[in-house]
Amino acid sequence: MKLPSIVDSHVHLWNPEELNYPWLTGMPSLNRTFLPADFSAATAHTNVEKMIFIEAGCDAAQGLEEVKWVSRMAETEPRLKGIVAHASLEKGEAVRPELAALASIPLVKGIRRLLQGERNVDFCLLPSFVTGVKLLAEFGFSFDVCIRHDQLPAVTELAHRLPQVVFILDHLGKPDVRNHHQEPWAANLKALAALPNVVCKISGLATEADHARWQPADLKFYLARAGSFFGPDRILFGSDWPVATLAADYERWIKTVADVFSPTGDSVLNRLFTTNAERIYHV
């Protein structure tokens, strides 16, 4: 099947010699440098024409340095069209200078403050965090949401309270694919999708399955539900490269997604792989 040109809405790059990434400790296959040249090699047989860099979990204090580092790389990597940066939104109003500094860098399109590691499932509803997320609208930033599936109800409440902010759900909310659990994930995702200010990345699902033994059929239920709940204008393709290499190479992930969505027609594929990400991230 011939796919449209691809905008990859979820790419990580890192260099442990430049910045500190505590989470890479104990992950030997990922604990090395991943640069645009590596991404080019991984996508050599695809038609990826644009990519969005997503903050890669460096020390929170280095968030601005990460953005500057990526901006320098973008000078020689024309496909790198946007950055989703880290900001410490839990600071509430006090995060404003941090957001202002990020807003001064043209490539920054949105913010991600990782939530998946928070033990408190309602962390995102703490008053200071709600205040921090609310500020994003003033700067024209979207909010990438990376959570565990048990955090979906709290994020739904957050998105309901802040209709002025565009929420981008990463990795379908990380359902428990490995154990084939469908509920309450599906019901909670449907409730989140009912909010018009939320969109969903079709990304990162293979790493939620059995890395070595997963088959496309294991993912179909989750991908199809996301497509059905959010509709053709609120889904966007992402690879989660290079984290995704734990479970799949780049071409296998594209084919898995395309096989699920191709029956919906060329118009939907064009929106999924290209135009939705261009619109949502302003690239």
PADOMI-734968 format. One record per residue: residue in three letters; x, y, z of N, C-alpha, C in turn. Coordinates in steps of 0.2 Angstrom, whole numbers. Each point is the difference from the previous one (the first is absolute). Layout:
N
- code npx npy npz capx capy capz cpx cpy cpz
- ala X Y Z X Y Z X Y Z
...
***
This chain:
283
- code npx npy npz capx capy capz cpx cpy cpz
- met 4 -6 0 -4 6 0 4 6 0
- lys -2 5 -4 4 7 0 -3 4 5
- leu 4 2 5 -2 5 5 2 7 -2
- pro -3 5 3 1 7 -1 7 1 4
- ser 3 6 -1 6 2 3 -2 1 8
- ile 5 -2 4 -1 -1 7 3 5 4
- val -4 3 4 2 4 6 0 -4 6
- asp 6 -2 2 1 -4 7 -1 5 6
- ser -5 0 3 -2 4 6 4 -1 6
- his 4 -5 0 3 -3 7 7 -3 -1
- val 5 4 0 7 -2 -1 4 3 6
- his 4 -5 2 5 2 5 7 0 -2
- leu 4 5 2 7 0 -2 4 1 7
- trp 6 -3 1 3 2 6 8 -2 -1
- asn 3 3 5 8 -1 0 2 0 7
- pro 1 -6 3 1 0 8 7 4 1
- glu 4 2 -5 6 4 2 -2 7 0
- glu -5 2 -3 -3 7 0 -4 2 7
- leu -5 -5 1 -5 1 5 0 -6 4
- asn -3 0 6 -1 -5 5 -7 -3 -1
- tyr 0 -7 -1 -7 -3 -1 0 -6 5
- pro -2 1 6 0 -5 5 -3 -6 -2
- trp -6 0 -4 -4 -6 -1 4 -5 -5
- leu 5 2 -3 4 -4 -5 4 -5 4
- thr 1 1 7 4 -5 4 -3 -6 0
- gly 4 -5 -2 -3 -7 0 -4 -2 -6
- met 1 4 -5 -4 -1 -7 6 0 -5
- pro 4 -5 -1 6 0 -4 -2 1 -7
- ser -5 -2 -3 -2 1 -7 -1 7 -2
- leu -2 4 5 -2 7 -1 5 5 3
- asn 4 -3 4 5 5 4 6 1 -5
- arg -1 4 -5 5 2 -5 -3 6 -4
- thr 4 3 -4 -2 6 -3 -5 -2 -6
- phe -6 4 -1 -4 -1 -5 -1 7 -3
- leu 2 1 -6 1 7 -4 -4 -1 -6
- pro -1 6 -4 -4 0 -6 3 -5 -5
- ala 6 -1 0 3 -5 -5 -2 -7 1
- asp -1 -2 7 -3 -6 2 -7 -1 -2
- phe -4 6 0 -7 0 -2 0 -1 -7
- ser 4 3 -4 0 0 -7 1 -8 -2
- ala 5 -3 3 1 -7 -1 -6 -4 1
- ala -3 1 6 -6 -4 2 -6 1 -5
- thr 0 6 -3 -6 2 -5 2 0 -7
- ala 5 -3 -2 3 0 -7 -5 -2 -5
- his -4 -5 2 -4 -3 -5 -8 2 1
- thr 0 6 3 -7 2 1 0 7 -3
- asn -6 3 0 -1 7 -2 -2 5 5
- val 4 0 6 0 5 5 3 6 -2
- glu -4 5 0 2 7 -3 1 5 5
- lys -4 -1 6 1 5 6 -1 -4 6
- met 3 3 5 0 -3 7 -1 5 5
- ile -3 -2 6 0 4 6 4 -3 5
- phe 5 4 3 4 -3 6 -4 1 6
- ile 0 -5 4 -4 0 7 6 -1 5
- glu -1 4 5 5 0 6 1 -7 2
- ala 7 -1 1 2 -7 1 2 -2 7
- gly -3 3 5 1 -2 7 7 2 3
- cys 3 5 -2 6 2 3 -2 3 7
- asp 6 2 4 -2 3 6 -4 6 -1
- ala -5 1 4 -5 6 -1 4 7 0
- ala 5 1 4 4 6 -1 3 1 -6
- gln 1 -5 -4 3 1 -7 -5 0 -6
- gly -6 1 2 -5 1 -5 1 5 -6
- leu 2 6 2 1 5 -5 7 -1 -4
- glu 5 -3 4 6 -2 -4 -2 -6 -5
- glu -4 -4 1 -2 -5 -4 -4 3 -7
- val -4 5 1 -3 4 -5 5 3 -4
- lys 5 3 3 5 4 -4 4 -5 -4
- trp 2 -6 3 4 -5 -3 -4 -3 -7
- val -6 -1 1 -4 -2 -6 -1 5 -5
- ser -1 6 2 0 6 -5 6 1 -4
- arg 6 -2 3 6 0 -4 0 -5 -5
- met -2 -6 2 -1 -6 -5 -4 2 -5
- ala -6 3 1 -5 2 -5 3 4 -6
- glu 6 4 2 3 4 -5 3 -4 -6
- thr 1 -7 1 3 -4 -5 -5 -6 -1
- glu -5 0 3 -5 -6 -1 -7 3 -2
- pro -1 1 -6 -6 4 -3 -7 -4 2
- arg 0 -6 2 -6 -3 2 -2 1 7
- leu 4 3 4 -2 1 7 -3 7 0
- lys -7 0 1 -4 5 -1 -3 3 6
- gly 0 -4 6 -3 3 6 3 -4 6
- ile 0 3 6 2 -2 6 -6 0 5
- val -1 -5 4 -4 -1 6 5 0 6
- ala 0 5 4 5 1 5 -2 -2 7
- his 4 -1 4 -2 -1 7 -1 7 4
- ala -4 0 4 -1 6 5 -3 -3 6
- ser 2 3 6 -2 -2 6 -7 3 2
- leu -5 -3 -3 -7 3 1 -2 0 7
- glu 3 -5 4 -3 0 7 2 6 4
- lys 4 4 -3 2 7 4 -6 5 -1
- gly -5 -2 -3 -6 5 -1 2 7 -3
- glu -2 5 3 2 7 -3 7 1 -1
- ala 4 -3 4 7 1 0 4 -3 -6
- val -4 -4 -4 3 -3 -6 0 5 -6
- arg -3 6 1 -1 5 -5 7 2 -3
- pro 5 1 4 6 2 -4 3 -5 -4
- glu -1 -7 2 3 -5 -3 -4 -1 -7
- leu -6 1 0 -4 0 -6 1 6 -5
- ala 2 5 3 1 6 -4 7 -1 -3
- ala 5 -3 3 6 -2 -3 -1 -5 -6
- leu -4 -5 1 -1 -4 -5 -4 3 -6
- ala -4 4 2 -4 3 -6 4 5 -4
- ser 6 2 2 5 4 -4 3 -4 -5
- ile 0 -7 0 3 -4 -4 -5 -2 -6
- pro 1 2 -6 -6 -2 -5 -2 -7 -1
- leu 4 -5 1 -1 -7 -1 -5 -3 5
- val 0 4 6 -4 -3 6 -7 1 -2
- lys -4 -6 0 -7 0 -2 -4 -2 6
- gly 2 -4 5 -4 -2 5 5 -2 6
- ile -4 -3 5 4 -1 6 -2 -8 2
- arg 5 -3 3 -2 -7 3 3 0 7
- arg -4 -1 5 3 -2 7 -2 -7 1
- leu 5 -4 0 -2 -7 1 -4 -2 6
- leu -6 -3 0 -4 -2 5 0 -8 2
- gln 3 -4 -5 -1 -7 1 4 -3 6
- gly 5 4 3 4 -2 6 -3 2 6
- glu -6 4 0 -3 2 6 -4 -5 3
- arg 1 -2 7 -4 -5 3 -7 2 1
- asn -1 7 2 -6 2 1 -4 1 -6
- val -5 -4 -1 -4 0 -7 -3 7 -1
- asp -1 4 5 -3 7 -1 5 5 1
- phe 6 -1 -1 5 5 0 -1 6 -5
- cys -3 -2 -6 -1 6 -4 -6 4 2
- leu -4 -2 5 -5 5 3 2 4 6
- leu 6 -1 2 3 5 5 -1 7 -2
- pro -2 4 4 -2 7 -2 6 4 -4
- ser 6 -1 3 6 3 -4 1 -3 -7
- phe -1 -6 -1 1 -3 -6 -6 2 -5
- val -6 1 2 -5 2 -4 1 7 -2
- thr 3 4 4 2 7 -1 5 0 -5
- gly 5 -4 0 6 0 -5 -3 -2 -7
- val -4 -5 0 -3 -2 -6 -4 5 -3
- lys -4 4 4 -4 5 -3 4 6 -3
- leu 6 1 2 4 5 -3 2 -1 -7
- leu 0 -7 -2 3 -2 -6 -4 4 -6
- ala -7 1 1 -4 3 -5 3 7 -1
- glu 2 4 5 3 7 -1 5 0 -5
- phe 4 -6 0 6 0 -4 -1 -4 -7
- gly -6 -2 -1 -2 -3 -6 3 -7 0
- phe 2 -3 6 2 -7 0 -5 -5 1
- ser 1 -6 -3 -4 -6 2 3 -4 5
- phe -3 -5 3 2 -4 6 0 -7 -2
- asp 6 -3 -1 1 -7 -1 -1 -4 6
- val -4 -5 0 -2 -3 6 3 -7 0
- cys 5 -2 4 3 -7 0 -2 -3 7
- ile -5 -5 0 -2 -2 6 -1 -8 0
- arg -1 -3 5 -2 -7 1 -8 0 -1
- his -2 -6 -2 -8 0 -1 -4 1 6
- asp 3 -1 6 -4 1 6 -1 8 1
- gln 4 4 -3 0 7 1 -5 3 -5
- leu -3 -3 -5 -5 3 -5 -6 4 4
- pro -3 -3 5 -6 4 3 3 7 2
- ala 5 0 3 3 7 3 1 4 -6
- val 3 -2 -5 2 4 -6 -6 3 -3
- thr -5 -5 0 -7 2 -3 -3 6 4
- glu 1 0 6 -3 5 4 4 7 -1
- leu 7 -1 -1 4 6 -1 -2 3 -7
- ala 0 -4 -5 -2 3 -6 -7 3 0
- his -5 -3 4 -6 3 0 0 7 4
- arg 4 1 5 1 6 3 3 5 -4
- leu 4 -2 -5 5 5 -4 -2 -1 -8
- pro -6 2 -2 -2 -1 -7 5 5 -4
- gln 3 5 2 4 4 -4 7 -3 -2
- val 2 -5 3 6 -4 -1 -1 -6 -4
- val 4 -1 -5 0 -6 -5 4 -5 4
- phe -3 -6 1 3 -5 3 2 -6 -5
- ile 6 -2 0 2 -5 -5 2 -7 4
- leu -4 -5 0 1 -6 4 5 -4 -4
- asp 6 -1 3 5 -4 -2 -2 -8 1
- his 2 -4 -5 0 -7 0 -7 -3 2
- leu -5 3 -2 -7 -2 2 -1 -1 7
- gly 4 3 4 -1 0 8 3 -7 2
- lys 4 -3 -3 4 -6 2 -5 -6 3
- pro -4 -2 -5 -4 -6 3 4 -6 1
- asp -2 -5 4 3 -6 2 0 -5 -5
- val 3 1 -6 0 -4 -6 3 -7 2
- arg 5 0 4 4 -6 2 -5 -5 3
- asn -4 2 4 -5 -5 3 -7 0 -3
- his -1 3 -6 -6 0 -4 -6 3 4
- his 2 5 5 -6 3 3 -3 6 -4
- gln -6 0 -1 -4 5 -4 -3 5 4
- glu -3 -2 6 -4 4 4 4 1 7
- pro -1 5 3 -4 6 -1 3 5 -5
- trp 6 -2 -3 3 5 -5 -4 2 -5
- ala -4 -4 -4 -4 2 -5 -5 5 2
- ala -4 -2 5 -5 5 3 3 7 2
- asn 6 -1 3 3 7 2 2 4 -6
- leu 3 -4 -5 2 4 -6 -6 3 -4
- lys -5 -3 0 -6 2 -3 -2 7 4
- ala 0 0 6 -2 6 4 5 5 -1
- leu 6 -1 -1 5 5 -2 -1 3 -7
- ala -2 -5 -4 -1 2 -7 -6 5 -1
- ala -4 -1 4 -7 4 0 2 8 1
- leu 6 2 2 2 7 1 3 2 -7
- pro -3 5 -3 3 2 -6 7 3 0
- asn 3 2 6 6 3 0 6 -5 1
- val -2 -7 -1 5 -5 1 1 -4 -7
- val 6 -1 -1 2 -4 -6 4 -6 2
- cys 1 -5 -4 4 -6 2 5 -2 -5
- lys 6 -2 3 5 -2 -4 0 -8 -1
- ile 0 -2 -6 1 -7 -2 7 -2 0
- ser 2 -1 6 8 -1 1 1 -4 6
- gly 6 -3 1 3 -3 6 -4 -6 2
- leu -4 -4 -4 -4 -5 3 4 -7 0
- ala 4 -1 -5 4 -6 0 4 -1 7
- thr 2 5 2 4 -1 7 -4 -1 6
- glu -7 1 -1 -4 -2 5 -2 -8 0
- ala 2 -3 -6 -2 -7 -1 7 -4 2
- asp -1 -7 -1 6 -4 1 5 2 -6
- his 6 3 2 5 3 -4 2 -5 -6
- ala 1 -6 3 3 -5 -5 -5 -4 -4
- arg -6 -1 2 -5 -4 -3 -7 3 -2
- trp 0 6 0 -7 3 -2 -1 -1 -7
- gln -6 0 -2 -3 0 -7 -4 6 -1
- pro -1 2 -6 -5 5 -1 -7 -1 2
- ala -2 -6 0 -7 -1 3 0 2 7
- asp 5 0 4 0 1 7 -2 8 1
- leu 2 4 -5 -1 7 1 -6 3 -4
- lys -3 -4 -4 -6 2 -4 -6 3 4
- phe -2 -3 5 -5 2 4 1 7 3
- tyr 6 1 2 2 7 3 0 5 -5
- leu 3 -1 -6 1 5 -5 -7 1 -3
- ala -4 -5 -1 -7 1 -3 -4 4 5
- arg 0 -1 6 -4 4 5 2 7 0
- ala 7 2 0 2 6 0 -2 4 -6
- gly 0 -3 -6 -2 3 -6 -8 1 0
- ser -3 -5 3 -8 1 0 -2 6 5
- phe 4 0 6 -2 5 5 2 7 -2
- phe 5 1 -3 3 7 -1 -2 2 -7
- gly -1 -5 -5 -2 2 -6 6 3 -5
- pro -1 0 -6 5 1 -5 4 7 1
- asp -3 5 3 4 6 1 3 1 6
- arg 0 -5 5 3 1 6 5 -6 2
- ile 3 -3 -5 5 -5 1 6 2 -5
- leu 6 -2 3 6 2 -3 5 -5 1
- phe 4 -2 -5 5 -5 0 6 2 4
- gly 3 -4 4 6 1 3 4 -7 1
- ser 7 0 0 3 -6 0 3 -1 7
- asp 1 5 4 4 -1 7 7 -3 -1
- trp 3 1 -6 7 -2 -1 4 4 4
- pro 6 -2 3 2 -7 -1 -3 -5 6
- val -4 3 4 -2 -5 6 -4 -6 -4
- ala -3 2 -5 -4 -6 -4 4 -5 -2
- thr 7 1 -1 4 -5 -2 1 -6 5
- leu -3 1 6 0 -6 5 -4 -5 -3
- ala -5 2 -4 -5 -5 -2 -1 -1 -8
- ala 2 5 -4 -2 0 -7 5 5 -4
- asp 2 -2 -6 3 5 -4 -5 5 -3
- tyr 3 5 -3 -5 5 -2 -5 -2 -5
- glu 3 -4 -5 -5 -2 -6 -5 -5 3
- arg 1 -4 5 -5 -4 2 -6 4 4
- trp 2 5 3 -5 4 4 -4 4 -5
- ile 3 3 -5 -4 3 -6 -5 -5 -3
- lys 2 -6 -1 -4 -5 -4 -6 -2 5
- thr 2 -1 6 -5 -2 5 -6 5 1
- val 2 7 0 -5 5 0 -4 0 -6
- ala 4 0 -6 -3 1 -6 -5 -6 -2
- asp 1 -6 2 -4 -5 -1 -7 0 4
- val 0 3 6 -6 1 4 -4 6 -4
- phe 3 5 -2 -3 6 -2 -2 1 -7
- ser 4 -5 -4 -1 1 -8 -7 -1 -2
- pro -4 -5 3 -7 0 -2 -4 6 1
- thr 2 5 4 -4 6 0 1 5 -5
- gly 5 -2 -5 0 4 -6 6 5 0
- asp 2 2 -6 6 5 -1 -1 6 4
- ser -6 3 0 -1 6 4 2 0 7
- val -2 -5 3 2 -1 7 7 -2 1
- leu 3 -4 -4 7 -1 0 4 6 0
- asn -2 5 -5 3 6 -1 0 4 6
- arg -6 0 4 0 4 6 4 -3 6
- leu -1 -6 0 4 -4 5 8 1 0
- phe 2 -1 -6 7 0 -1 3 7 -2
- thr -4 5 -2 3 6 -2 -3 6 3
- thr -6 2 -2 -3 6 1 -2 2 7
- asn -3 -5 4 -2 1 6 6 3 5
- ala 6 -4 -1 6 3 4 2 6 -2
- glu 0 2 -7 2 6 -2 -5 6 3
- arg -6 -2 0 -5 5 3 1 1 8
- ile 0 -6 3 0 0 7 7 3 3
- tyr 5 -1 -3 7 3 2 2 6 -4
- his -4 2 -4 2 6 -4 6 0 -4
- val 1 -6 -4 6 -1 -4 -2 -1 -7
***
